[in-house]
């Protein structure tokens, strides 16, 4: 480690940056690739089935949800159904 050693240090730093999780995720854009909506706010899909999910502690509610297959990329996601009695207006194979 002395004078004119900058190239070696930069090369070494470039190599070992890939062991950093946040660097790798940022460079390879892993967040956008793993996002089922593909970076969009909302997406259209087909209802496969209605399900109820249990709320986490300290609540004890049953949240009304539905399994939806996205038309954009075919992925299956669980979507929350907001509103009172909203699940009665949803049927399977609805869009």
Secondary structure as UniProt FT lines:
FT   TURN            3..4
FT   HELIX           6..16
FT   HELIX           17..19
FT   HELIX           21..28
FT   HELIX           30..34
FT   TURN            36..39
FT   STRAND          45..54
FT   TURN            57..58
FT   STRAND          62..70
FT   TURN            71..73
FT   STRAND          76..80
FT   TURN            84..85
FT   HELIX           86..89
FT   TURN            92..93
//
